[in-house]
Amino acid sequence: MLVRIVKLTFNEESMDFFFQEFDKSKAHITNFKGCRGMRMLQDMNQKNIVMTYSHWDDENALNNYRNSQVFLRLWNKIKPHFKDKPQAWSHEIYFDGFHITAD
């Protein structure tokens, strides 16, 4: 399984817009083939910073999503509202039936 973490920093006046778009898009993202779930956390000290955590079957599933119309529509809507360039990390994790381990 692949975990994708993305740090998004928005202009402060854009936060309500982002939350609305995220709420509208979350079901489309989590229903995308290969997505195991997604959640979002907002930084308590810097209200314009959001981290998204998504879980994917593998890198191919994530890449299929990133090349999809679902992603492109959302990305094109929120991109003009960024204060800084998004930062992203991906990490492979393994599940042996009882434990999740990182490599």
Backbone bond lengths (Angstrom), bond angles and torsions (degrees), N, CA, C in turn:
res aa  C-N    CA-C-N  psi(-1)  N-CA   C-N-CA  omega(-1)  CA-C   N-CA-C  phi
1 M - - - 1.447 - - 1.526 107.68 -
2 L 1.320 115.16 149.80 1.451 121.72 -179.16 1.528 109.20 -116.68
3 V 1.321 115.75 131.75 1.462 121.26 174.63 1.516 107.37 -104.85
4 R 1.324 115.90 130.32 1.470 121.74 179.01 1.518 108.02 -117.07
5 I 1.323 116.44 123.12 1.458 122.42 178.43 1.525 107.34 -116.00
6 V 1.316 115.97 129.69 1.462 120.71 -179.54 1.525 108.32 -128.99
7 K 1.324 115.18 126.28 1.471 121.59 175.94 1.525 107.20 -97.98
8 L 1.331 115.20 120.68 1.457 121.99 -179.44 1.527 108.53 -115.50
9 T 1.316 116.60 126.35 1.456 121.63 177.56 1.524 107.48 -115.37
10 F 1.328 114.91 118.43 1.459 121.19 -175.62 1.513 111.47 -107.24
11 N 1.322 115.27 160.78 1.457 120.04 165.83 1.521 106.16 -63.27
12 E 1.317 117.83 139.54 1.468 121.04 -173.76 1.519 113.10 -57.38
13 E 1.315 117.43 -36.16 1.463 120.07 -178.34 1.532 112.43 -73.58
14 S 1.320 118.07 -6.14 1.466 122.19 -177.27 1.522 113.89 -98.23
15 M 1.321 118.18 -1.20 1.456 120.14 -173.18 1.524 112.91 -63.61
16 D 1.329 118.21 -44.33 1.464 119.94 178.65 1.518 110.84 -60.14
17 F 1.322 117.02 -41.45 1.460 121.51 177.79 1.524 110.39 -59.44
18 F 1.347 117.09 -47.17 1.459 120.02 -179.39 1.522 111.39 -61.18
19 F 1.328 118.04 -45.89 1.466 120.63 -179.11 1.525 111.40 -60.48
20 Q 1.319 117.51 -39.17 1.462 120.53 177.15 1.528 111.04 -64.28
21 E 1.322 116.77 -44.95 1.469 120.39 179.89 1.527 111.11 -66.45
22 F 1.322 117.24 -39.03 1.459 120.54 178.09 1.529 110.43 -62.65
23 D 1.337 116.94 -45.71 1.467 120.86 178.92 1.527 111.57 -60.12
24 K 1.331 116.58 -40.78 1.471 120.74 179.17 1.523 111.82 -67.98
25 S 1.318 117.00 -33.44 1.469 121.84 -171.85 1.523 114.62 -95.10
26 K 1.322 118.28 -19.52 1.466 120.68 -172.47 1.528 112.23 -56.44
27 A 1.309 118.71 -44.36 1.472 120.65 -179.48 1.523 111.14 -63.55
28 H 1.330 117.51 -37.93 1.471 120.45 178.42 1.528 110.78 -65.90
29 I 1.320 116.03 -37.23 1.466 120.01 179.65 1.522 110.33 -70.41
30 T 1.326 117.10 -50.38 1.464 119.64 -175.65 1.523 112.40 -70.40
31 N 1.317 118.32 -19.27 1.466 121.19 175.30 1.523 112.18 -88.70
32 F 1.311 117.21 -3.51 1.457 120.73 179.63 1.527 108.68 -69.04
33 K 1.316 116.63 138.55 1.466 121.52 -177.23 1.536 110.37 -56.55
34 G 1.324 115.50 124.79 1.455 121.00 178.14 1.512 114.39 97.94
35 C 1.340 117.85 -9.46 1.464 120.51 177.90 1.517 108.95 -86.90
36 R 1.320 116.49 128.98 1.469 122.21 -178.98 1.524 112.37 -101.17
37 G 1.321 117.31 -7.60 1.453 120.14 178.70 1.514 111.21 154.64
38 M 1.328 114.15 161.87 1.459 119.96 179.93 1.515 108.64 -153.29
39 R 1.322 114.76 143.14 1.455 119.73 172.71 1.519 109.09 -145.47
40 M 1.320 114.42 166.85 1.448 120.48 -176.98 1.520 108.30 -133.80
41 L 1.324 115.86 141.16 1.458 121.71 175.40 1.520 108.71 -127.50
42 Q 1.329 115.75 140.31 1.453 120.73 177.83 1.519 108.90 -104.87
43 D 1.307 116.96 136.80 1.459 121.99 177.74 1.526 108.79 -64.97
44 M 1.327 116.89 128.10 1.467 120.66 -178.61 1.524 112.31 -70.50
45 N 1.322 117.49 -29.04 1.458 121.06 -176.95 1.519 113.25 -92.14
46 Q 1.317 115.74 -27.53 1.464 120.66 178.19 1.519 107.14 -126.62
47 K 1.308 116.00 93.24 1.464 122.38 -171.08 1.524 113.80 -63.81
48 N 1.333 117.88 -12.68 1.466 120.05 -179.65 1.529 112.23 -94.75
49 I 1.348 117.18 6.50 1.463 120.99 178.17 1.527 109.34 -109.93
50 V 1.324 114.55 129.85 1.458 122.33 -179.00 1.521 108.30 -127.97
51 M 1.325 116.24 139.88 1.463 121.51 173.75 1.520 107.41 -113.57
52 T 1.322 117.04 130.02 1.454 120.17 172.67 1.520 108.27 -107.69
53 Y 1.323 115.69 139.81 1.460 123.52 178.59 1.517 107.39 -122.20
54 S 1.308 116.93 119.79 1.465 119.70 176.83 1.520 109.21 -127.28
55 H 1.316 115.37 149.36 1.462 122.55 -178.89 1.522 107.99 -118.26
56 W 1.318 116.21 130.11 1.461 123.02 -174.92 1.519 110.07 -127.24
57 D 1.317 116.10 152.44 1.467 119.97 177.64 1.524 111.06 -56.97
58 D 1.331 115.23 -43.31 1.468 120.58 -178.96 1.528 108.64 -167.16
59 E 1.313 115.84 -179.18 1.471 120.70 -178.15 1.523 112.19 -64.11
60 N 1.330 117.80 -33.59 1.470 120.53 177.67 1.521 111.56 -61.81
61 A 1.331 116.82 -42.44 1.464 120.22 178.54 1.527 110.78 -62.21
62 L 1.334 116.60 -43.67 1.462 120.39 178.06 1.522 110.91 -62.53
63 N 1.323 117.08 -44.82 1.467 120.55 179.73 1.523 111.68 -64.05
64 N 1.332 117.41 -37.59 1.468 119.95 176.57 1.516 110.75 -62.05
65 Y 1.321 116.72 -41.29 1.460 120.42 176.15 1.524 110.99 -63.97
66 R 1.318 117.20 -46.83 1.470 120.96 -176.84 1.526 112.12 -64.67
67 N 1.325 118.08 -21.57 1.465 122.27 177.32 1.527 112.36 -97.79
68 S 1.318 117.36 6.72 1.467 121.37 -175.58 1.525 112.16 -90.66
69 Q 1.322 115.05 164.18 1.462 121.16 175.13 1.533 110.97 -67.58
70 V 1.325 117.61 -30.95 1.465 121.13 177.90 1.528 109.32 -58.65
71 F 1.328 116.99 -50.02 1.462 121.32 179.82 1.524 110.96 -66.12
72 L 1.323 117.05 -47.43 1.467 120.09 -175.71 1.521 112.63 -61.38
73 R 1.328 117.35 -39.61 1.467 120.02 178.09 1.527 110.90 -62.57
74 L 1.341 116.49 -47.85 1.456 119.88 -179.61 1.524 110.74 -65.22
75 W 1.320 116.97 -46.68 1.466 121.46 -178.17 1.529 111.32 -58.60
76 N 1.317 117.12 -45.41 1.466 120.69 -179.02 1.526 112.30 -65.75
77 K 1.328 117.20 -28.87 1.469 120.15 177.27 1.522 112.18 -74.23
78 I 1.334 116.43 -41.55 1.471 118.18 -173.20 1.529 113.70 -91.44
79 K 1.313 117.36 -21.89 1.473 121.10 -175.81 1.539 113.94 -54.10
80 P 1.334 120.10 -42.11 1.471 119.02 179.87 1.533 114.19 -65.44
81 H 1.328 117.25 -11.20 1.458 121.44 -176.12 1.532 113.49 -97.35
82 F 1.336 117.15 0.61 1.466 120.40 -179.59 1.520 111.09 -72.89
83 K 1.324 115.70 139.40 1.459 121.61 172.18 1.524 109.27 -88.80
84 D 1.335 116.64 -39.16 1.463 123.15 178.42 1.521 109.11 -129.11
85 K 1.309 115.33 162.53 1.461 121.35 177.46 1.530 109.53 -63.66
86 P 1.336 118.56 132.84 1.464 120.38 177.19 1.528 111.19 -60.59
87 Q 1.312 115.09 148.87 1.462 121.83 175.67 1.521 106.88 -116.50
88 A 1.332 116.68 137.62 1.461 120.00 -177.26 1.522 110.47 -134.58
89 W 1.330 114.28 144.36 1.456 122.39 175.92 1.521 108.00 -133.40
90 S 1.316 115.56 141.30 1.467 121.31 173.43 1.515 107.66 -123.30
91 H 1.326 115.01 143.30 1.457 119.35 -179.47 1.525 109.16 -143.73
92 E 1.311 116.09 130.72 1.457 122.30 177.84 1.528 109.11 -81.46
93 I 1.326 116.69 132.75 1.456 120.47 174.37 1.522 108.35 -125.76
94 Y 1.309 115.95 155.90 1.463 121.55 -176.21 1.522 109.12 -124.84
95 F 1.321 115.55 141.52 1.457 122.10 -178.84 1.521 107.80 -120.75
96 D 1.328 117.19 118.64 1.462 120.52 -177.62 1.526 113.15 -99.68
97 G 1.317 116.91 14.82 1.450 121.08 -177.87 1.520 112.50 103.21
98 F 1.321 116.42 -24.94 1.451 120.97 -179.41 1.522 113.68 -130.63
99 H 1.324 116.98 -29.99 1.453 121.29 -174.02 1.531 110.97 -132.74
100 I 1.300 115.37 147.46 1.454 121.20 170.75 1.513 107.31 -103.01
101 T 1.328 116.62 128.73 1.454 120.28 179.79 1.519 109.67 -125.95
102 A 1.297 115.81 150.05 1.469 121.63 175.79 1.509 107.46 -102.03
103 D 1.300 116.12 145.83 1.448 121.62 179.42 1.504 111.12 -95.41
